[in-house]
Amino acid sequence: MRKDVIIVGAGLAGSLCALYMLKRGFKVRLYERRADMRKAVLVAGRSINLALSVRGWTALEKVGVDAHVKEISIAMPKRVMHDLEGNLTDQFYGNQDQAIYSVPRGELNVLLMNLAQERGAELFFNQKCFDVDLENPKLIFENTIDGKISNVSCDLIIGADGAFSAIRTKMMKQDRFQYSQYYIEHGYKELLIPANADGSHKIEKNALHIWPRGNFMLIALPNLDGSYTCTLFSPFEGKDSFKELKTPQDITKFFNSVFKDFTPLIPDLVEQFLHNPTASLGIFKCFPWNVKDFCVLIGDSAHATVPFYGQGMNASFEDCRVLDDLIEEHEGDMLRTLNKFSQIRKPNGDGVQDLSLHNFIVMRDKTADPIFLLQKKIEQKFAQLYPEKWLPLYSMVSFSNISYAEAWVIGMEQEKLMSKIMNLPNIKETWDSDVIMQEMLKMC
Ligand SMILES: Cc1cc2nc3c(=O)[nH]c(=O)nc-3n(C[C@H](O)[C@H](O)[C@H](O)COP(=O)(O)OP(=O)(O)OC[C@H]3O[C@@H](n4cnc5c(N)ncnc54)[C@H](O)[C@@H]3O)c2cc1C
C-alpha cells in the first residue's frame, strides 16, 4: 500500500520534500495556511531573494529540479564591499569558478509547488493547521476563509511549517521535549533598488554587495528584473538603531552619512524605509525532531536560524535529501528512519545556527578589516598549495556537503591556528613567504 503523507506548510522545505516523497511513490498532500501564492507572486512587484549554495543545489539535483532553478538564478562569485567613501573592493567567495546564487524566493516556491502538483501532489491552501494528534497521525485544519474545520489522518506527518511551527508547538507539550528561542538584538528591513529604465542593473549584477559598518550593515542581492533586494541589519535600540530612525530627516541624514553611494540608487528611499516593516531575527532550537514513527519536523520548524550565512533554506533542502536517504537506507522502517534523522540532523541544525551567528560578525566587522583580509589571503594561498589539508570555512559551508557540525568544529580549529599565525612577528611583510606556509603545515 502507498504511504500516505501529509506535509504541513508549502514553503520551500515542504514543497521540495513533497517532490522527494512523490519520487518514492508516496501519496502526498500539502497543506498551506496562506492563499495560493501562485496567483499573487508575480504581481507583487517586489522580489525577496535568497542565496542558494552547493548543498541546496545537491538536494535540488537529487530530485531532478536543479535545471529549472538554474533558469531563475543569478551567479554571485564574489562580494563587492562598499566603503564609507563608496570605494569598491572585490572578494571572491572561493575559486573563480565557484559562486553562490541569488534566487527569487517567491518564484522558487511557486516552481517547486508547480512541480509537486504536476508530479501528483494534492495542494490545499488557506488551511491552517491548529492541532495535531501525537498518539495517532491525525491533524485538524481550519479553513482561513470560511472557518470550516477538517480532520484528516495519514501515515506520516511532515512538519514544514516554519519558525513558528504549529506541529512543534504541539510537540512541546510532550514530556522531556527540549525547546529554546533566542532573539538577537538586531532586526532587519528590506529595501528595493529599482532597475534602470532599460531594465539593466544599477550596480554590478554578478555579486553580493555589502556595506559593512560595524554594528550594522546593508546587503544587496541582484534580481533577474534588474532590481536588487537590499536588507539593512541594525540593532532595534541604541546607537545606529531602527529606533533612532523615525523621521524622514533622521533617515536621510543616516543614509547620506553611512551609505553615500547607496542612497542615490533608491529615489523613494525614505518612503520605502517608513513603509516596509522591521522584522526580528532569532534562533529556534528543539529536540527531538520526531514523534514515534509518524511525525517529523524539517526546515525552519526544526532549526530556524539568523540569515547571515545564507544557509537556512540550504539546510532545509539538505534535510529533505537526508530524510530521503534514510528512508532508502532503512527500507521503509519509519521508526528507525525518523529516530536516525532526528539524531543526525540535530547537531547540524546546531551547527548551522552557530555558523550563522559567527558569520554576522564576519560580515559586519571583519570584511572591512585589513588584518582579517590578510588572514583570508594566507588561508587561500595555503589551501591552494595543500588542498587536502585546508578547505576554508566559507567553502566548507557554501561549496561542499560537509556536515555543518563538522564544518563548525574544523572552522574553529582553523581560527585558533590562524590566530597563532597572525601573531607571528612581521606577518604583514612575511605572509607570502614559504616560511609561513611551512609554519602552517607544521601546525596542521
Ligand atoms: C531576511 C532573511 C534572509 C534569508 N536569506 C537566506 C539565504 O540567503 N539563503 C538561505 O538558504 N536561507 C535564507 N533565509 C532562511 C530561509 O528563508 C528559511 O530557512 C527557509 O525559508 C525555511 O523554509 P521552510 O519551508 O522551513 O519555512 P518557511 O519558508 O517559513 O515556510 C513555512 C510554510 O509553512 C506555512 N505555515 C506556517 N504555519 C502553518 C500552519 N499552522 N498550517 C499550515 N501552514 C503553515 C507558512 O505559511 C509557510 O508557507 C533567510 C531568512 C530571512 C529571514
The ligand as a Gaussian input file, in Angstrom:
#p B3LYP/6-31G(d) Opt

LIG

0 1
 C       15.926000      38.054000       5.940000
 C       16.163000      36.605000       5.633000
 C       17.079000      36.264000       4.644000
 C       17.328000      34.915000       4.377000
 N       18.262000      34.617000       3.416000
 C       18.553000      33.320000       3.176000
 C       19.509000      32.985000       2.166000
 O       20.085000      33.855000       1.519000
 N       19.778000      31.660000       1.960000
 C       19.166000      30.670000       2.675000
 O       19.484000      29.493000       2.463000
 N       18.237000      30.966000       3.617000
 C       17.914000      32.251000       3.871000
 N       16.960000      32.565000       4.811000
 C       16.299000      31.473000       5.536000
 C       15.153000      30.881000       4.746000
 O       14.224000      31.867000       4.376000
 C       14.447000      29.822000       5.592000
 O       15.382000      28.985000       6.219000
 C       13.523000      28.961000       4.726000
 O       12.514000      29.767000       4.185000
 C       12.936000      27.824000       5.545000
 O       11.974000      27.160000       4.791000
 P       10.744000      26.441000       5.484000
 O        9.945000      25.865000       4.371000
 O       11.241000      25.565000       6.564000
 O        9.936000      27.592000       6.215000
 P        9.061000      28.738000       5.548000
 O        9.712000      29.224000       4.302000
 O        8.797000      29.717000       6.633000
 O        7.700000      28.003000       5.136000
 C        6.782000      27.559000       6.090000
 C        5.425000      27.466000       5.426000
 O        4.506000      26.914000       6.355000
 C        3.313000      27.672000       6.338000
 N        2.665000      27.519000       7.657000
 C        3.068000      28.063000       8.831000
 N        2.256000      27.699000       9.823000
 C        1.323000      26.901000       9.276000
 C        0.178000      26.212000       9.819000
 N       -0.124000      26.288000      11.116000
 N       -0.586000      25.484000       8.977000
 C       -0.272000      25.398000       7.649000
 N        0.777000      26.038000       7.095000
 C        1.563000      26.779000       7.897000
 C        3.772000      29.074000       6.033000
 O        2.724000      29.874000       5.528000
 C        4.877000      28.811000       5.018000
 O        4.399000      28.738000       3.709000
 C       16.665000      33.897000       5.093000
 C       15.741000      34.249000       6.080000
 C       15.498000      35.584000       6.353000
 C       14.520000      35.937000       7.439000

